[in-house]
Amino acid sequence: MGVFRVQLPATSANLGAAFDTAAVALGLHLKVEAETAEVFSIEATGRNVNLCARLEDNLILDTYRGLLVREGRVPVPLALRMENQIPLGMGCGSSAAGRLAAIALADHFGRLGWTSEKILTEACLQEGHPDNAAACWLGGMVVAACEGEIVHVAKVEPPRNWRAMLVMPDDPLATSKARSILPANFSQADVVANIQAAALLGLAFGQGRSDLIRPAMRDRIHQPFREEICPLLPALLPLAGHHGILGVALSGAGPSVLLILSDQEAEVEAKAAVEIAVDTAIETVTVDFESRGGCSSIET
């Protein structure tokens, strides 16, 4: 069946107020090449090599095999070559990229004949929310909602001059832990404030309204509760609106923090401000917004 290739971008979800709703694709990628083999094998390079290369408890292999068994197919052993640029456990959409890669592999080698929409729907159902998967598969900035098993997605392209900066601590954070500390109920005032901000967010990205990004990324239903386990967030939130930084939010469930920058020229000043604010060793990665998603880069 030849060599199958898929390239999927990192993503940053929530973008502050749009909890489980909005995400943006970033210019860091998971690149996978696969071909049939006698036994499963993985050759990994890039970030988190030890985790990516293991054959047991591997998200891509487990999802690939489980999906094919569910669909009544025999999982064909694969030799995978993987280059991973997406930090694991840092709120950068690594699980969505891994699941989408696995589903695309299952579709191809299992001859499922799925449409692009079916692949995305399956990934959203497995993720439990549609934002990361939609941005990873389609690229750009997306707002997504589920109606049963139907996924509705609207996509816009961020302005070409905007940039994204990720600020990452040393230690990862499990999404399950970040979700477990959220309350079951919220006040009407907090919910209304988030609805207002989330509505602004889509228009701000779609219209290139840099003046709206800071208020559109203000959140009152998940970030305040995650500050204790994501200490970079309270240190960096005050930078929004200064040093060329348009907005600040947790990247996904954290612990990384996403900064939206006005342009490439803002990178040096923004990084200097970050280093002063956190006053400790952290990793900053400045990346482009990724306009293409995984479905446009599948090759055989």
C-alpha positions in Angstrom: 0.0 0.0 0.0 3.1 2.3 -0.1 4.1 4.9 2.4 1.4 6.8 4.1 2.2 10.3 5.5 0.2 12.6 7.7 1.2 15.9 9.3 -0.8 17.4 12.1 -0.4 20.7 14.0 -0.3 21.4 17.7 -3.3 23.3 19.0 -4.2 25.6 21.8 -7.7 25.3 23.0 -10.2 27.4 25.0 -8.3 30.7 24.2 -9.5 31.9 27.6 -13.3 32.3 27.6 -14.3 29.7 24.9 -14.0 26.7 27.2 -14.2 23.4 25.1 -15.3 25.5 22.2 -12.5 27.4 20.4 -9.0 26.5 19.4 -6.2 27.6 17.1 -3.7 25.5 15.2 0.0 26.2 15.8 3.1 25.7 13.7 4.5 22.8 15.6 3.7 19.4 14.1 3.4 15.7 14.6 4.7 14.0 11.4 4.1 10.3 10.8 5.1 8.0 8.0 3.8 4.5 8.0 4.0 1.4 5.9 2.9 -2.2 6.4 5.4 -4.5 8.2 5.6 -8.0 9.8 5.5 -6.5 13.3 4.7 -3.1 14.8 7.7 -0.8 15.2 8.2 2.9 15.9 11.3 5.1 15.1 10.8 8.4 16.9 12.6 11.7 16.8 11.9 15.1 18.3 10.2 15.8 21.6 9.4 13.1 24.2 11.1 10.4 22.2 10.9 7.7 24.9 7.2 8.1 25.2 6.6 8.3 21.5 8.7 5.3 20.7 7.2 2.8 23.2 5.0 0.1 21.8 2.9 -0.5 24.9 0.5 2.2 26.2 1.0 4.2 23.0 -2.0 6.4 22.1 -1.5 6.1 18.4 -1.1 2.3 18.3 -3.8 1.7 20.8 -6.3 4.0 19.0 -5.4 2.5 15.6 -5.8 -1.1 16.8 -8.9 -0.4 18.8 -10.7 1.4 16.0 -10.0 -1.4 13.4 -11.2 -4.1 15.8 -14.3 -2.1 16.5 -14.9 -1.8 12.7 -14.4 -5.5 12.2 -11.0 -5.2 10.5 -7.7 -7.0 11.4 -5.1 -4.4 12.4 -2.3 -4.5 9.9 1.1 -4.2 11.6 2.9 -1.0 10.8 6.4 0.4 10.8 6.1 4.0 11.9 8.6 6.8 11.6 7.5 9.7 13.7 8.9 13.2 14.2 7.1 14.9 17.1 7.4 18.7 17.7 4.4 18.9 20.1 5.1 18.9 23.8 3.2 16.1 25.6 1.1 17.0 28.7 1.6 20.7 28.1 -1.9 21.7 26.9 -0.8 21.8 23.2 -3.2 19.3 21.8 -0.8 16.3 21.6 -3.7 13.8 22.3 -5.8 15.2 19.5 -2.9 15.0 17.1 -2.1 11.5 18.2 -5.8 10.3 17.9 -6.2 11.9 14.5 -3.0 10.3 13.2 -4.2 7.0 14.4 -7.7 7.4 12.9 -6.2 8.4 9.6 -3.9 5.4 9.7 -6.8 3.1 10.5 -8.9 4.6 7.7 -6.1 4.1 5.1 -4.7 0.7 6.1 -8.0 -0.7 7.1 -9.7 0.6 3.9 -12.5 2.1 5.9 -13.3 4.6 3.2 -14.2 7.3 5.7 -14.7 10.9 4.7 -12.7 13.8 6.2 -15.9 14.7 8.2 -16.2 11.2 9.5 -12.5 11.1 10.6 -13.0 14.5 12.4 -16.2 13.3 14.1 -14.5 10.2 15.4 -11.7 12.2 16.8 -14.0 14.6 18.5 -16.0 11.8 20.1 -12.8 10.1 21.4 -11.5 13.4 22.7 -14.7 14.2 24.4 -14.8 17.8 23.1 -14.4 19.2 19.6 -12.1 22.2 19.8 -8.6 20.6 19.6 -9.5 18.0 17.1 -11.2 20.4 14.8 -8.3 22.9 14.8 -5.8 20.1 14.3 -7.7 18.6 11.4 -8.8 21.8 9.7 -6.2 24.3 10.7 -6.7 28.0 11.4 -8.9 29.2 14.3 -12.0 27.2 14.8 -15.2 27.4 16.9 -16.8 24.0 17.2 -19.9 22.6 18.8 -21.4 19.1 19.1 -25.0 18.2 18.5 -25.2 14.6 19.5 -22.6 12.9 17.2 -22.7 15.8 14.7 -19.8 18.3 14.9 -20.4 21.8 13.7 -17.3 23.8 12.9 -16.7 27.4 11.7 -13.2 28.3 10.7 -11.4 31.6 10.3 -7.8 32.4 9.4 -5.9 34.5 12.0 -4.3 37.6 10.6 -1.0 36.8 8.9 1.0 39.2 11.0 -0.2 37.8 14.4 2.2 35.4 16.1 1.8 32.9 19.0 4.2 32.3 21.9 4.0 29.3 24.2 5.5 29.5 27.7 6.1 26.1 29.2 7.2 24.9 32.6 9.3 21.8 33.1 6.6 19.5 34.4 3.6 18.3 32.4 0.0 18.3 33.7 -2.6 15.7 33.1 -5.8 17.0 31.6 -7.8 14.8 34.0 -6.2 16.6 37.0 -6.9 20.0 35.5 -10.5 19.1 34.9 -11.0 17.6 38.3 -10.5 20.9 40.1 -13.3 22.7 38.3 -16.5 23.3 40.1 -19.8 21.7 39.0 -21.7 25.0 39.1 -21.0 28.6 38.2 -22.7 31.9 38.9 -25.0 33.4 36.3 -22.7 36.5 36.2 -19.6 34.4 35.4 -21.4 32.4 32.7 -22.7 35.6 31.1 -19.2 37.2 31.2 -17.8 34.2 29.4 -20.5 34.1 26.8 -19.8 37.8 26.0 -16.1 37.2 25.8 -16.4 34.0 23.7 -18.7 35.8 21.2 -16.1 38.6 20.9 -13.4 36.1 20.4 -14.6 34.7 17.1 -15.2 38.1 15.7 -11.8 39.4 16.9 -10.0 36.6 15.1 -12.1 36.7 12.0 -11.9 40.5 11.6 -8.3 40.9 12.8 -9.4 43.1 15.7 -6.3 43.2 17.8 -8.0 45.7 20.2 -10.6 43.0 21.1 -8.2 40.1 21.9 -7.5 41.0 25.5 -11.1 41.3 26.6 -12.1 38.4 24.4 -9.7 36.1 26.2 -10.7 37.0 29.7 -12.1 33.9 31.5 -14.1 33.3 34.7 -15.0 29.6 34.6 -11.8 27.6 34.4 -8.6 29.6 34.6 -9.2 31.1 38.1 -9.5 27.6 39.5 -6.4 26.3 37.6 -4.0 29.0 38.7 -2.9 27.0 41.7 -1.6 24.1 39.5 -0.6 26.4 36.6 1.5 29.1 38.3 2.7 30.6 35.1 -0.8 31.9 34.4 -1.2 34.5 37.2 2.3 35.7 36.5 1.7 36.3 32.8 -1.9 37.4 32.7 -1.0 41.0 33.6 1.1 41.2 30.4 -2.0 41.3 28.2 -2.2 44.6 26.4 1.5 45.4 26.9 4.8 44.7 25.1 3.0 43.7 21.9 1.1 41.0 23.7 -2.6 41.1 22.6 -3.9 38.4 24.9 -2.9 35.8 27.4 -4.6 32.5 28.3 -3.9 29.0 29.4 -3.0 26.7 26.5 -5.7 24.1 26.7 -5.9 22.8 30.2 -2.4 24.0 30.9 0.2 24.2 32.3 1.6 26.1 29.3 0.4 29.6 28.7 -0.4 31.0 25.2 0.4 34.6 24.3 -1.0 36.2 21.1 1.5 38.7 19.7 0.8 41.6 17.4 3.6 40.8 15.0 7.0 39.3 14.6 8.7 42.5 15.8 7.0 42.0 19.2 8.7 38.7 19.9 11.9 40.1 21.5 10.1 42.5 23.8 7.4 40.0 24.7 10.0 37.3 25.6 12.0 39.8 27.7 8.8 40.7 29.6 8.0 37.0 30.1 11.4 36.4 31.6 11.0 39.2 34.0 7.5 38.1 35.0 8.3 34.5 35.8 11.9 35.0 37.0 12.7 31.3 36.6 13.9 28.9 34.0 11.1 28.3 31.5 10.9 27.4 27.8 9.4 29.9 25.3 8.5 28.8 21.8 7.4 31.3 19.3 5.4 29.8 16.4 3.3 30.8 13.4 -0.4 30.1 13.4 -1.0 27.1 11.2 -3.6 27.7 8.5 -3.5 24.1 7.2 -4.8 21.1 9.1 -3.9 17.4 8.8 -6.4 16.6 6.2 -4.6 18.7 3.6 -1.2 17.0 4.1 -2.0 13.2 3.8 0.1 11.6 1.1 0.6 8.1 -0.2 
